[in-house]
Amino acid sequence: MQDIFRGRTTELRILDKKFKQSGFVMTVLYGSRRIGKTKLININLHKTNVANEELE
């Protein structure tokens, strides 16, 4: 996954930390269009299985 998001180690680390927190956490991800914001979130959701846990 690091190869897909070269230069995004800080952002990946922050998202990993947020997804591992218990309880409700609101995170805002903003930036210029077409830089991979949605892809970054989707990859992290699938990596941490958060999406699957919510459906069960």
C-alpha positions as CSV (number, residue, x, y, z in Angstrom):
1,M,0.0,0.0,0.0
2,Q,2.9,2.4,0.6
3,D,3.7,2.2,-3.1
4,I,0.2,3.4,-4.1
5,F,0.5,6.5,-1.8
6,R,4.1,7.5,-2.2
7,G,4.8,10.5,0.1
8,R,1.7,10.0,2.2
9,T,3.2,8.2,5.2
10,T,2.1,10.9,7.6
11,E,-1.5,10.8,6.3
12,L,-1.6,7.0,6.4
13,R,-0.3,7.0,9.9
14,I,-2.9,9.5,11.1
15,L,-5.8,7.6,9.4
16,D,-4.6,4.3,10.9
17,K,-4.5,5.8,14.4
18,K,-8.0,7.3,13.9
19,F,-9.5,4.0,12.7
20,K,-8.0,2.1,15.6
21,Q,-9.6,4.4,18.2
22,S,-12.7,3.2,20.0
23,G,-15.9,5.1,20.0
24,F,-17.0,7.8,17.6
25,V,-14.3,9.8,15.9
26,M,-15.0,12.4,13.3
27,T,-12.2,13.1,10.9
28,V,-12.3,15.7,8.1
29,L,-10.1,15.0,5.0
30,Y,-9.8,18.0,2.7
31,G,-7.6,19.1,-0.1
32,S,-7.4,20.0,-3.8
33,R,-9.5,17.9,-6.1
34,R,-8.2,14.8,-7.8
35,I,-5.4,14.1,-5.4
36,G,-6.7,10.8,-4.0
37,K,-8.6,11.7,-0.9
38,T,-11.4,9.2,-1.5
39,K,-9.0,6.5,-2.5
40,L,-6.9,7.0,0.6
41,I,-10.0,6.5,2.8
42,N,-11.3,3.5,0.8
43,I,-8.0,1.7,1.0
44,N,-7.8,2.3,4.8
45,L,-11.4,1.2,5.3
46,H,-10.8,-2.1,3.6
47,K,-7.4,-2.6,5.2
48,T,-8.8,-2.2,8.7
49,N,-12.1,-4.1,7.9
50,V,-14.1,-1.2,9.4
51,A,-16.6,-1.4,6.5
52,N,-17.2,-5.2,7.1
53,E,-17.6,-4.8,10.9
54,E,-20.3,-2.2,10.4
55,L,-22.3,-4.5,8.1
56,E,-22.4,-7.4,10.6
